[in-house]
Amino acid sequence: MLGALVIVFREVLEAGLIVGIVLAATRGAPGRERWITLGVLAGVLGAGVVALFAQGISEAFEGFGKELLNASVLGVAVVMLMWHNAWMARHGREMAAEMKAVGRAVSTGARPMTALAIVVGLAVLREGSEVVLVLYSIVAAGSTGPETFVGALCGLAVGVGVAALTYYGLLAISHRHIFSVTSVLIALLAAGLAGQAAHYLYAAGVIEVLNGQLWDSSGWLAEKSIVGQLLRTLVGYTDRPTELQLIAYLTTLAAMAVLTKLAAPPRSARASPA
């Protein structure tokens, strides 16, 4: 029961934090609930498909298939988050000044809500698939079904609760600053996902260099602790980072900063009324 609780809590927390940041980043945008709900439902549906074929998928992932799948999903999410931040750099100012303009942007397809729906869907799919496969392994190892089910429900409740607290904390930020804050959070989130993708690529043997460990902070803040899990999702924290992970992290941050600067309107345009 405890094992199922911890696993489900960890995965639900990661997906819930991503959904919370996306919700905060699109605050005031008409139609955001529809797009994000579609993303969540698509992710849940995908995880359901994984559940139906759990045994076959588990056998197929005995090699490095799981690592390659995770790296691919994370890579797509990083690209979508880059797209979102670049769009926000160009249009965030007028959104903050006049929320009605968001409705027109969404209706014309200018607002990258589809990108954020994809990010949410991929987050739910990845974490949901992890939950399904790990719980399947726990039951296969001898744990009873009811015990595992109760543990999973407790983990789900705690994970959703912590993610909700984070979301409502973001809502306390004024409209004037919300886009700047969420853009920074999304940049850190994308950098953390890129670092994880690099780790999976190394584990799969795709990249075989730069695997030297830079430091070990597990003694005072373990990655698998509650705080460590929060920081892992929000800023990509890992207690034993490798050179490859750090390079992927910093490169993603630099790329997002450059894209944001290039996408931002000229200073004269920012000074003129929308």
C-alpha positions as YAML, in Angstrom:
chain: A
units: angstrom
residues:
- id: 1
  name: MET
  ca: [0.00, 0.00, 0.00]
- id: 2
  name: LEU
  ca: [2.74, 2.46, 0.94]
- id: 3
  name: GLY
  ca: [4.65, 1.75, -2.26]
- id: 4
  name: ALA
  ca: [1.56, 2.45, -4.39]
- id: 5
  name: LEU
  ca: [0.84, 5.64, -2.40]
- id: 6
  name: VAL
  ca: [4.35, 7.02, -2.95]
- id: 7
  name: ILE
  ca: [4.43, 6.13, -6.65]
- id: 8
  name: VAL
  ca: [1.01, 7.63, -7.43]
- id: 9
  name: PHE
  ca: [1.69, 10.72, -5.31]
- id: 10
  name: ARG
  ca: [4.95, 11.39, -7.14]
- id: 11
  name: GLU
  ca: [3.53, 10.99, -10.62]
- id: 12
  name: VAL
  ca: [0.27, 12.87, -9.91]
- id: 13
  name: LEU
  ca: [2.24, 15.69, -8.32]
- id: 14
  name: GLU
  ca: [4.46, 16.07, -11.39]
- id: 15
  name: ALA
  ca: [1.52, 16.13, -13.80]
- id: 16
  name: GLY
  ca: [-0.55, 18.33, -11.47]
- id: 17
  name: LEU
  ca: [2.16, 20.97, -11.13]
- id: 18
  name: ILE
  ca: [2.51, 21.20, -14.90]
- id: 19
  name: VAL
  ca: [-1.26, 21.56, -15.31]
- id: 20
  name: GLY
  ca: [-1.32, 24.21, -12.56]
- id: 21
  name: ILE
  ca: [1.41, 26.29, -14.20]
- id: 22
  name: VAL
  ca: [-0.34, 26.07, -17.57]
- id: 23
  name: LEU
  ca: [-3.66, 27.14, -15.98]
- id: 24
  name: ALA
  ca: [-1.98, 30.09, -14.28]
- id: 25
  name: ALA
  ca: [-0.18, 31.08, -17.49]
- id: 26
  name: THR
  ca: [-3.51, 31.23, -19.37]
- id: 27
  name: ARG
  ca: [-5.50, 32.99, -16.66]
- id: 28
  name: GLY
  ca: [-8.25, 35.10, -18.21]
- id: 29
  name: ALA
  ca: [-8.04, 33.43, -21.62]
- id: 30
  name: PRO
  ca: [-11.51, 32.38, -22.84]
- id: 31
  name: GLY
  ca: [-11.61, 28.73, -23.81]
- id: 32
  name: ARG
  ca: [-8.57, 27.71, -21.78]
- id: 33
  name: GLU
  ca: [-10.59, 25.23, -19.71]
- id: 34
  name: ARG
  ca: [-11.74, 23.48, -22.88]
- id: 35
  name: TRP
  ca: [-8.26, 23.10, -24.32]
- id: 36
  name: ILE
  ca: [-6.62, 22.04, -21.06]
- id: 37
  name: THR
  ca: [-9.46, 19.64, -20.28]
- id: 38
  name: LEU
  ca: [-9.01, 18.12, -23.74]
- id: 39
  name: GLY
  ca: [-5.31, 17.72, -23.01]
- id: 40
  name: VAL
  ca: [-5.98, 16.04, -19.67]
- id: 41
  name: LEU
  ca: [-8.63, 13.72, -21.16]
- id: 42
  name: ALA
  ca: [-6.33, 12.77, -24.04]
- id: 43
  name: GLY
  ca: [-3.56, 11.96, -21.56]
- id: 44
  name: VAL
  ca: [-5.91, 9.90, -19.38]
- id: 45
  name: LEU
  ca: [-7.19, 8.07, -22.47]
- id: 46
  name: GLY
  ca: [-3.64, 7.30, -23.51]
- id: 47
  name: ALA
  ca: [-2.82, 6.02, -20.03]
- id: 48
  name: GLY
  ca: [-5.98, 3.89, -20.21]
- id: 49
  name: VAL
  ca: [-4.73, 2.31, -23.42]
- id: 50
  name: VAL
  ca: [-1.45, 1.58, -21.65]
- id: 51
  name: ALA
  ca: [-3.43, -0.07, -18.84]
- id: 52
  name: LEU
  ca: [-5.26, -2.33, -21.30]
- id: 53
  name: PHE
  ca: [-1.99, -3.57, -22.74]
- id: 54
  name: ALA
  ca: [0.12, -3.28, -19.57]
- id: 55
  name: GLN
  ca: [1.61, -6.76, -19.76]
- id: 56
  name: GLY
  ca: [2.67, -6.48, -23.40]
- id: 57
  name: ILE
  ca: [4.03, -2.97, -22.93]
- id: 58
  name: SER
  ca: [5.94, -4.03, -19.82]
- id: 59
  name: GLU
  ca: [7.59, -6.82, -21.79]
- id: 60
  name: ALA
  ca: [8.35, -4.50, -24.70]
- id: 61
  name: PHE
  ca: [10.03, -2.03, -22.32]
- id: 62
  name: GLU
  ca: [12.43, -4.62, -20.91]
- id: 63
  name: GLY
  ca: [15.24, -3.12, -22.99]
- id: 64
  name: PHE
  ca: [15.62, 0.61, -23.51]
- id: 65
  name: GLY
  ca: [12.19, 1.24, -25.04]
- id: 66
  name: LYS
  ca: [10.90, 2.98, -21.93]
- id: 67
  name: GLU
  ca: [13.85, 5.39, -21.81]
- id: 68
  name: LEU
  ca: [13.48, 6.27, -25.49]
- id: 69
  name: LEU
  ca: [9.72, 6.80, -25.12]
- id: 70
  name: ASN
  ca: [10.22, 9.09, -22.12]
- id: 71
  name: ALA
  ca: [12.95, 11.06, -23.88]
- id: 72
  name: SER
  ca: [10.71, 11.55, -26.94]
- id: 73
  name: VAL
  ca: [7.73, 12.71, -24.86]
- id: 74
  name: LEU
  ca: [9.91, 15.11, -22.87]
- id: 75
  name: GLY
  ca: [11.49, 16.48, -26.05]
- id: 76
  name: VAL
  ca: [8.10, 17.30, -27.56]
- id: 77
  name: ALA
  ca: [7.01, 18.98, -24.32]
- id: 78
  name: VAL
  ca: [10.16, 21.15, -24.28]
- id: 79
  name: VAL
  ca: [9.48, 22.33, -27.85]
- id: 80
  name: MET
  ca: [5.85, 23.15, -27.01]
- id: 81
  name: LEU
  ca: [6.90, 25.14, -23.94]
- id: 82
  name: MET
  ca: [9.46, 27.06, -26.00]
- id: 83
  name: TRP
  ca: [6.73, 27.94, -28.48]
- id: 84
  name: HIS
  ca: [4.46, 29.15, -25.69]
- id: 85
  name: ASN
  ca: [7.08, 31.40, -24.10]
- id: 86
  name: ALA
  ca: [8.01, 32.93, -27.46]
- id: 87
  name: TRP
  ca: [4.33, 33.70, -28.13]
- id: 88
  name: MET
  ca: [3.92, 35.18, -24.65]
- id: 89
  name: ALA
  ca: [6.93, 37.45, -25.17]
- id: 90
  name: ARG
  ca: [5.18, 39.01, -28.17]
- id: 91
  name: HIS
  ca: [1.60, 39.12, -26.93]
- id: 92
  name: GLY
  ca: [1.73, 38.99, -23.12]
- id: 93
  name: ARG
  ca: [1.78, 42.76, -22.67]
- id: 94
  name: GLU
  ca: [-1.47, 43.40, -24.50]
- id: 95
  name: MET
  ca: [-3.04, 40.38, -22.80]
- id: 96
  name: ALA
  ca: [-2.27, 41.87, -19.41]
- id: 97
  name: ALA
  ca: [-3.59, 45.27, -20.51]
- id: 98
  name: GLU
  ca: [-6.78, 44.04, -22.16]
- id: 99
  name: MET
  ca: [-7.98, 40.52, -21.47]
- id: 100
  name: LYS
  ca: [-10.70, 40.84, -24.11]
- id: 101
  name: ALA
  ca: [-8.01, 40.68, -26.78]
- id: 102
  name: VAL
  ca: [-7.30, 37.11, -25.71]
- id: 103
  name: GLY
  ca: [-10.72, 35.99, -26.90]
- id: 104
  name: ARG
  ca: [-10.00, 37.28, -30.39]
- id: 105
  name: ALA
  ca: [-6.55, 35.66, -30.36]
- id: 106
  name: VAL
  ca: [-7.98, 32.30, -29.34]
- id: 107
  name: SER
  ca: [-10.78, 32.44, -31.92]
- id: 108
  name: THR
  ca: [-8.33, 33.23, -34.72]
- id: 109
  name: GLY
  ca: [-5.91, 30.55, -33.66]
- id: 110
  name: ALA
  ca: [-3.13, 33.01, -32.78]
- id: 111
  name: ARG
  ca: [-3.04, 31.96, -29.13]
- id: 112
  name: PRO
  ca: [-1.00, 28.77, -28.79]
- id: 113
  name: MET
  ca: [-3.59, 27.01, -26.65]
- id: 114
  name: THR
  ca: [-3.08, 23.88, -28.73]
- id: 115
  name: ALA
  ca: [0.58, 23.85, -27.69]
- id: 116
  name: LEU
  ca: [-0.34, 23.99, -24.02]
- id: 117
  name: ALA
  ca: [-3.02, 21.35, -24.48]
- id: 118
  name: ILE
  ca: [-0.34, 19.10, -25.99]
- id: 119
  name: VAL
  ca: [2.00, 19.79, -23.05]
- id: 120
  name: VAL
  ca: [-0.76, 18.91, -20.57]
- id: 121
  name: GLY
  ca: [-1.74, 15.80, -22.51]
- id: 122
  name: LEU
  ca: [1.86, 14.59, -22.71]
- id: 123
  name: ALA
  ca: [2.40, 15.23, -18.99]
- id: 124
  name: VAL
  ca: [-0.71, 13.27, -18.02]
- id: 125
  name: LEU
  ca: [0.12, 10.50, -20.52]
- id: 126
  name: ARG
  ca: [3.70, 10.13, -19.33]
- id: 127
  name: GLU
  ca: [2.93, 10.16, -15.62]
- id: 128
  name: GLY
  ca: [-0.24, 8.09, -16.07]
- id: 129
  name: SER
  ca: [1.66, 5.46, -18.04]
- id: 130
  name: GLU
  ca: [4.33, 5.34, -15.34]
- id: 131
  name: VAL
  ca: [1.63, 4.80, -12.70]
- id: 132
  name: VAL
  ca: [-0.04, 2.02, -14.68]
- id: 133
  name: LEU
  ca: [3.17, 0.11, -15.39]
- id: 134
  name: VAL
  ca: [4.60, 0.47, -11.88]
- id: 135
  name: LEU
  ca: [1.33, -0.52, -10.19]
- id: 136
  name: TYR
  ca: [1.11, -3.48, -12.54]
- id: 137
  name: SER
  ca: [4.60, -4.51, -11.42]
- id: 138
  name: ILE
  ca: [3.68, -4.10, -7.74]
- id: 139
  name: VAL
  ca: [0.64, -6.36, -8.11]
- id: 140
  name: ALA
  ca: [2.64, -8.86, -10.18]
- id: 141
  name: ALA
  ca: [5.22, -8.95, -7.38]
- id: 142
  name: GLY
  ca: [2.61, -10.19, -4.90]
- id: 143
  name: SER
  ca: [0.75, -7.19, -3.45]
- id: 144
  name: THR
  ca: [-3.03, -7.56, -3.24]
- id: 145
  name: GLY
  ca: [-5.26, -5.62, -5.62]
- id: 146
  name: PRO
  ca: [-7.41, -3.86, -2.94]
- id: 147
  name: GLU
  ca: [-4.35, -2.82, -0.94]
- id: 148
  name: THR
  ca: [-2.68, -1.36, -4.01]
- id: 149
  name: PHE
  ca: [-5.92, 0.37, -5.03]
- id: 150
  name: VAL
  ca: [-6.32, 2.08, -1.62]
- id: 151
  name: GLY
  ca: [-2.69, 3.20, -1.67]
- id: 152
  name: ALA
  ca: [-3.11, 4.58, -5.19]
- id: 153
  name: LEU
  ca: [-6.24, 6.55, -4.18]
- id: 154
  name: CYS
  ca: [-4.44, 8.07, -1.17]
- id: 155
  name: GLY
  ca: [-1.49, 9.04, -3.36]
- id: 156
  name: LEU
  ca: [-3.87, 10.58, -5.91]
- id: 157
  name: ALA
  ca: [-5.61, 12.68, -3.25]
- id: 158
  name: VAL
  ca: [-2.38, 13.96, -1.69]
- id: 159
  name: GLY
  ca: [-0.79, 14.70, -5.08]
- id: 160
  name: VAL
  ca: [-3.82, 16.66, -6.32]
- id: 161
  name: GLY
  ca: [-3.97, 18.57, -3.03]
- id: 162
  name: VAL
  ca: [-0.35, 19.72, -3.17]
- id: 163
  name: ALA
  ca: [-0.63, 20.67, -6.86]
- id: 164
  name: ALA
  ca: [-3.82, 22.66, -6.12]
- id: 165
  name: LEU
  ca: [-2.07, 24.62, -3.37]
- id: 166
  name: THR
  ca: [0.67, 25.55, -5.84]
- id: 167
  name: TYR
  ca: [-1.89, 26.68, -8.42]
- id: 168
  name: TYR
  ca: [-3.81, 28.88, -5.97]
- id: 169
  name: GLY
  ca: [-0.52, 30.37, -4.85]
- id: 170
  name: LEU
  ca: [0.12, 31.43, -8.45]
- id: 171
  name: LEU
  ca: [-3.38, 32.91, -8.67]
- id: 172
  name: ALA
  ca: [-2.50, 35.29, -5.84]
- id: 173
  name: ILE
  ca: [-0.11, 37.08, -8.23]
- id: 174
  name: SER
  ca: [-1.62, 40.14, -9.91]
- id: 175
  name: HIS
  ca: [-2.49, 40.22, -13.62]
- id: 176
  name: ARG
  ca: [0.27, 42.75, -14.10]
- id: 177
  name: HIS
  ca: [3.00, 40.28, -13.18]
- id: 178
  name: ILE
  ca: [1.45, 36.85, -13.81]
- id: 179
  name: PHE
  ca: [2.82, 36.46, -17.36]
- id: 180
  name: SER
  ca: [6.38, 37.32, -16.32]
- id: 181
  name: VAL
  ca: [6.24, 34.90, -13.38]
- id: 182
  name: THR
  ca: [4.72, 32.03, -15.35]
- id: 183
  name: SER
  ca: [7.15, 32.58, -18.25]
- id: 184
  name: VAL
  ca: [10.05, 32.09, -15.83]
- id: 185
  name: LEU
  ca: [8.37, 29.01, -14.32]
- id: 186
  name: ILE
  ca: [7.77, 27.54, -17.77]
- id: 187
  name: ALA
  ca: [11.40, 28.19, -18.78]
- id: 188
  name: LEU
  ca: [12.65, 26.39, -15.65]
- id: 189
  name: LEU
  ca: [10.13, 23.60, -16.22]
- id: 190
  name: ALA
  ca: [11.30, 23.12, -19.81]
- id: 191
  name: ALA
  ca: [14.96, 23.14, -18.76]
- id: 192
  name: GLY
  ca: [14.24, 20.48, -16.14]
- id: 193
  name: LEU
  ca: [12.43, 18.32, -18.71]
- id: 194
  name: ALA
  ca: [15.38, 18.69, -21.09]
- id: 195
  name: GLY
  ca: [17.75, 17.53, -18.35]
- id: 196
  name: GLN
  ca: [15.57, 14.48, -17.70]
- id: 197
  name: ALA
  ca: [15.41, 13.72, -21.43]
- id: 198
  name: ALA
  ca: [19.21, 13.83, -21.59]
- id: 199
  name: HIS
  ca: [19.37, 11.36, -18.71]
- id: 200
  name: TYR
  ca: [16.99, 8.96, -20.49]
- id: 201
  name: LEU
  ca: [19.00, 9.20, -23.72]
- id: 202
  name: TYR
  ca: [22.16, 8.28, -21.83]
- id: 203
  name: ALA
  ca: [20.40, 5.38, -20.09]
- id: 204
  name: ALA
  ca: [19.26, 4.12, -23.51]
- id: 205
  name: GLY
  ca: [22.79, 4.29, -24.89]
- id: 206
  name: VAL
  ca: [21.96, 6.97, -27.46]
- id: 207
  name: ILE
  ca: [24.43, 9.40, -25.87]
- id: 208
  name: GLU
  ca: [27.51, 7.92, -24.23]
- id: 209
  name: VAL
  ca: [29.49, 10.97, -23.14]
- id: 210
  name: LEU
  ca: [29.49, 13.58, -20.35]
- id: 211
  name: ASN
  ca: [28.15, 11.26, -17.66]
- id: 212
  name: GLY
  ca: [30.45, 12.48, -14.89]
- id: 213
  name: GLN
  ca: [28.60, 13.28, -11.67]
- id: 214
  name: LEU
  ca: [28.98, 16.96, -10.74]
- id: 215
  name: TRP
  ca: [27.84, 16.79, -7.09]
- id: 216
  name: ASP
  ca: [25.78, 14.77, -4.62]
- id: 217
  name: SER
  ca: [23.27, 16.73, -2.53]
- id: 218
  name: SER
  ca: [21.17, 13.71, -1.54]
- id: 219
  name: GLY
  ca: [22.45, 13.94, 2.03]
- id: 220
  name: TRP
  ca: [20.61, 17.20, 2.75]
- id: 221
  name: LEU
  ca: [17.90, 17.21, 0.05]
- id: 222
  name: ALA
  ca: [17.06, 13.86, -1.50]
- id: 223
  name: GLU
  ca: [15.45, 13.93, -4.94]
- id: 224
  name: LYS
  ca: [12.81, 11.43, -3.84]
- id: 225
  name: SER
  ca: [11.72, 13.46, -0.80]
- id: 226
  name: ILE
  ca: [8.55, 15.54, -1.01]
- id: 227
  name: VAL
  ca: [10.48, 18.81, -1.32]
- id: 228
  name: GLY
  ca: [12.88, 17.18, -3.76]
- id: 229
  name: GLN
  ca: [9.99, 15.99, -5.93]
- id: 230
  name: LEU
  ca: [8.48, 19.48, -5.93]
- id: 231
  name: LEU
  ca: [11.78, 21.04, -6.97]
- id: 232
  name: ARG
  ca: [12.37, 18.30, -9.55]
- id: 233
  name: THR
  ca: [9.11, 19.15, -11.29]
- id: 234
  name: LEU
  ca: [9.29, 22.92, -10.93]
- id: 235
  name: VAL
  ca: [12.97, 23.61, -11.63]
- id: 236
  name: GLY
  ca: [14.45, 20.26, -12.70]
- id: 237
  name: TYR
  ca: [16.28, 19.54, -9.43]
- id: 238
  name: THR
  ca: [18.30, 16.36, -9.20]
- id: 239
  name: ASP
  ca: [20.55, 15.41, -6.31]
- id: 240
  name: ARG
  ca: [23.19, 13.75, -8.53]
- id: 241
  name: PRO
  ca: [23.34, 15.74, -11.79]
- id: 242
  name: THR
  ca: [25.65, 14.73, -14.61]
- id: 243
  name: GLU
  ca: [27.55, 17.01, -16.97]
- id: 244
  name: LEU
  ca: [25.15, 16.05, -19.77]
- id: 245
  name: GLN
  ca: [22.09, 17.01, -17.71]
- id: 246
  name: LEU
  ca: [23.57, 20.38, -16.73]
- id: 247
  name: ILE
  ca: [24.48, 21.17, -20.35]
- id: 248
  name: ALA
  ca: [20.97, 20.24, -21.53]
- id: 249
  name: TYR
  ca: [19.47, 22.36, -18.73]
- id: 250
  name: LEU
  ca: [21.55, 25.47, -19.40]
- id: 251
  name: THR
  ca: [21.25, 25.13, -23.19]
- id: 252
  name: THR
  ca: [17.45, 25.01, -22.94]
- id: 253
  name: LEU
  ca: [17.39, 28.09, -20.69]
- id: 254
  name: ALA
  ca: [19.68, 29.95, -23.10]
- id: 255
  name: ALA
  ca: [17.60, 28.91, -26.13]
- id: 256
  name: MET
  ca: [14.38, 30.04, -24.47]
- id: 257
  name: ALA
  ca: [15.93, 33.37, -23.48]
- id: 258
  name: VAL
  ca: [17.11, 33.97, -27.06]
- id: 259
  name: LEU
  ca: [13.74, 32.97, -28.56]
- id: 260
  name: THR
  ca: [11.89, 35.19, -26.08]
- id: 261
  name: LYS
  ca: [14.13, 38.15, -26.93]
- id: 262
  name: LEU
  ca: [13.72, 37.61, -30.67]
- id: 263
  name: ALA
  ca: [9.95, 37.23, -30.38]
- id: 264
  name: ALA
  ca: [9.48, 40.32, -28.19]
- id: 265
  name: PRO
  ca: [8.15, 43.35, -30.10]
- id: 266
  name: PRO
  ca: [10.49, 46.32, -30.67]
- id: 267
  name: ARG
  ca: [10.71, 48.79, -27.80]
- id: 268
  name: SER
  ca: [8.82, 51.42, -29.82]
- id: 269
  name: ALA
  ca: [5.96, 49.01, -30.43]
- id: 270
  name: ARG
  ca: [5.79, 48.17, -26.75]
- id: 271
  name: ALA
  ca: [5.53, 51.81, -25.87]
- id: 272
  name: SER
  ca: [2.62, 52.46, -28.27]
- id: 273
  name: PRO
  ca: [-0.96, 51.53, -27.34]
- id: 274
  name: ALA
  ca: [-2.26, 48.12, -28.51]
...
